[in-house]
Structures are given as C-alpha cells and as structure tokens.
C-alpha cells in the first residue's frame, strides 16, 4: 500500500515537473539542461509526496492541482542540493547516484541552475489553483522555510560555521531543524493549506512536519556513517571527514536512533486529530525513519 502511494506520488510529481520546467531545447539550452539534470536525477520526491498526502488528509481526496505545489517544492529542494554540492560549500561530486551539477556543467552554470529553479518555483506558486488567500499563505510559509531566520539558508550558514568545532546539542538541533526540517515542515503545512486546512489542522501538520523533519536528518546522519556511497547515492562519510556537526558525532549511534524513534512517536501524536485520514502520513513518517538510503 505505502509502496504504491510513494510511487503514485513520485509519478504525479515527475509529470508536473516535466510540464512546468522549460524543455532542454529551449534557449538558453545550457541552463535548462543543467536544471533538468539535477531535477530528474532520481530523487524520492519526499517533500512533494508529504505535501500531497497532507492535502489528502485534510480534504479526504486528492485536491486538484496540488501536484504543481509539490513540483515547486521539489524545485526548491533541488536548487538547495545544487548549491550545497558546490566546492564553496560541501564540495561533493555525487548526488542521487549521478555526478553533481557543477561536475557536468561547471560551477557558473550550476549556480545559475539553482537560482533558476528557485525563481521557477515561485512562478509556479504564484499560479496555484487554490484560493488567493491560501496561495499567499503558501508562498509565505515556503519563503520562511527556505529563508535565513530558522529556515534552510540560515541552517546552512550555521552548519558551515560549526565545521571543525564541537557544537552543543542546542546548536546541532538548530542546524537540523533549520537546514532540513524547515522545508519538510513547509511542505506538509503548505499541502494542508492548499486543501483549506483550519487553524488546528495547520498546527497539527506543523508539529508533525517539525518532528519528522528533525528525525529525517538524524537518520541521514546515521546513514552517512553506516552505509556505502553506492547505497546512499552520494558520497558516504563526508560529514565525518569535514568534521560537520552530526547527531552520531555528538550522541553516538544508539542514542541517535532513540531520538529518531521518539520524534516518530511525537509525529504520530501530532496528527491524531485527523483520525484515519492521517494513516498515510504516519506510514510515510515510519518509512523515513526506517529507511536504509
């Protein structure tokens, strides 16, 4: 059941991305090829799927056009990966099992491809097929989740500044909640908002997103030191080599696993008020915590 849900969500998102992104043949072709290289590199589409399923949990069925919101979220996520992989940041050669954007197209085009995906995402968001009020709320939510104050970019900055230091637990949690969990949370909340969630439902979805977002990054930290590059589709052990702040480095593997499980329970409890409609969201949360890549 969950396998089919994930596959359906991936296909729905990929079809929307294919429709919404400029074709590789459109001038200037170099930038569009680079954008597509990274977007269609085989990602799991977790953020769009969480968005879609949050909308389904609120509406009781698939809200028309929500896959375009999911596609915009994937564009933003991919832009962040392109920039993270650059030599000035993580300096990585492998992403999703393929050479990173800058290794194929050069640093200048890779920077611009990330920029272009961000601007394309906001063009898509401006044209979402929901109420004007919901559209503005969604744009606000996603802009905040990718910004500098408790958002993705802010988390990336603190992550860079914490390299080769011994961060405390509060700093480590700030990095993970901002760098990773903020966009995951925005994905869940925006999906519910698209489906006209009420204030209580939005708050439940926010707590759910915050819990699974942090747990997701803890598991990523664990996998970085327990799996191979082939299993992960990216360079394993990079965090240890660069002395990045991670949960296993600070707490050890066993304690990190316990923290992820506790966050999974928090996520379950957060969406109890959605009743049986929350079951798919709970299943996805469990999948994210128990994954091996």
N, C-alpha and C positions, 0 to 999 in steps of 0.2 A: 504493500500500500504506500509506504513512505517513499520507496524507490520510484514508484510511478509518479508520485507527487513531485519529487525533485526533478525527474526527467521532463514532466509536462511543463514545470516552471522554467526549466532551462530552455526548452524549445520555444516557449512563448516569448521569453526574453530575447533569445537569439533572433527570432523572426522580427521583433520590434527593432532591435539594433540594426539589422540588415536594412530595414525600411528607413530608419531615421538617420543613419550615418551617410555622408557623401560616398558615392561609389569610388573605387580606386582609380577609375578612369577620368574622374572629374579633376580639372585643373585647379590648383597645382597638384599633380598626381603624387608627388613625393610625400606630402603631409598626409594625404588620405590613405596611402598605402601603409604608412607608419602607424596611423591611428588604428586601422583595421588589423595590422599585425598583432598589436597588443590586446585589442578588444576580443578578437577571435582566436586567442591562444589557448582556449580550452578551460577557462575558469568554471568553477562550480555554480556561479551565479547566486551565491548565498544571500546577498543583500536584496536583489530583486525578488527572490523567492520568499524571503521573510516579509517583504513589502506586500506582495500579492496575497500571501496567506493571512497577514494581519487584516487586509481588506476583506477577505473572505470571512474571517472570524467575526467581523463587525456586521457585514452585510448579509451573511448567510449564503452567499453565492459569489461568483466571480464578478467584481464590478467592471463594467465595460471600459476599456481603455487603460486599465491600471498597469498593464504591461509596459506602457510608454513611460510611466513613472519609474517602473523597475529598470527600464533601459537607461534612463537618465542617471539613476543611482549607480549603475554599472559603469557608465562613462566616467563618473566622478571617482569611483573606486580605481578604475584602470589608470586614470590620469595620475592618481597618487602613487600607484605602483611604478609607473614610468619614471616619475621624478625620484622616488625612493631608490631606484636601482642605479641612478646616475653616479658617476665617480665622486662627485662632490658630497654625496650622501652615503648610501650603503655600498656603492661600487660593486654591483652584482652583475654577473654575466648570464645568469639563468633565471627564467621566470616562467612558471607553468610548463616546465619541460622544454622551453624554447629559448633561443638567445634573446636577451633583453633588447628593447627597442633601440637603445643607443649603440649596441654592438652591431646591429644590422644597418641602421640609417644614420649613425653619427649622433654626437651629443646635441648639436644645434637643432636638428630636426626632431630629436626625441623630446627636448624641452618644449618645442613648439607643438608637438603632437599632444603632450599633456595639457598645455594651455588650450589647444583647440577642443579637446574633449570636455574640458571644463565649460568653455563657452557654449559648446553644442548642447551640453546637458541643460544649461539654463534656458536656452532657446526652447528645448523640448518641454521643460517645466512650465514655461510661460503659456504654452498652448494645451495644457492638460484638459481633458474632457470632464472636468468637475466644476463645482460652483466656484465663482470668483473668490469668495471668502476662503474656501478650502485651498484654492490654488495659492493664495497669498500666504496662508499658514504653512503650507508645504514648503514653499520657497524659503520662508523664514527659518523653518525647522532645519532644512538641509544646509542652508548657508551657515547657520550657527554650528551645526555638527561638523562642518568642514573648516571652520574658522580658527582663530587664534586663542580665544578665551574658552577653555575647556573643550576645544574642538580638535579635529585631526591635525591641522597645521601646528597648533600650539603644542600638541603632544609630540609631534615630530621634532620640534625645536628643543624641548626639554630632554627628549631621548638623545639627541645629538650632544647636548651639553652634559649629559650624565655619563657619556662614554669614558671609560678608564677611571671612573670614580666608584665609590661604594655608596650607592644611593640607599636611603632608608625606605621602609615599607610605604610610607605616605607618598614619597616621590615616585616610586615604582608604580603604585596604583594610579597616580595622576597620569603618568605616561600612558599606561594601558587603557585607562578609561577615556582619555582624550584621543590618542592616536588611532585606536581601533574601535572601542566600544561606542564612541560618539556617532560615527556614521552608521553602525549597526542599529543603534537606538533610533536615529533619524529615519532609517529605512522602515522600521516597524511602526513608528509613530506616524510617518507620512502615509503609509498604507492604510492605517486606520482612519486618518484624517480624510483621505480620498473617499472613503466609504461613509463619511459623515459620522464618525465616532463622537459620542458625547464626552464631556469633561472627565467623567470617571473612567470611561474606557480608554481614553488617551493616557491618563495617568497610569492605568494598569499596564498598557502596552509600553509605556516609557520605562517602568520598573523592570518589565520583562526584558526589554532591549538592553538596559544597563547591565543586568545580571548575565545574560548570555554573551554580551559583548566582551565583558571582562573575562568570563570563563573561556571564551573562544581564544583570546590572546594568551591566557595561561597555558592552554593546551598547545597553542603554536610554539610557545617557549619550550614546552616539554618535548614536542616532536623534533624541534631543532637539534636536540642533543640525544635523541633516541632513534631517529630514523635516518636513512641514507638520502643523498641528493636525488637518486632515482625515484625513491618512494615519495618524496616531497614535491618534486618538480621544480625545486630551487636549491640553491647551494646550502647544504646542511652544515651546522656548526659555525656559521658566520658570526652569530651573536657572541659565541664564546671567544672566537679569535679577536673580534673587535672590542671585547670586554663590555658589551652592551648590558644594560640593566635588564635582568630577567627574573622570573619567579624561581626557577630551579637554582639559579646562582645565589639567590638570597635565602630561600627557604628549603631547598632540596627537592628532589623529585616527589617523594611520598607526600610531603606536606602540600606541595603544589597541586597534586592530584586531589587531595582532600578539599582544598579551597575551590577547585573547579566543581566538584560534586556538590559542595554546599551552595554555590552560586546557582547550580542547576535546580536545586530544591527551591531556592528563592524565586527563580523564574517561574517554576510551576505554580507556586503560591500566588504570584502576582496576577495571573490571569484566571484565577478561579471564578471570578465574577462573569466571565464569558461562557461558563458552562461547557457543554460538549463541543461548542464551536472552537474551543482552544486546543483540542486534542492534536490537531496537525502541528500547531505551533510548538506544543510540548514535545512532539516526536522529532521535530527539526532540532530543537534545543538539545535533546538527548543525542541525536546524531552528531551534532557539532562537538559535543564533549567527548564522545566515544570514538571519534574518527581516528584514523591512523595515517592521514596525509593532509 
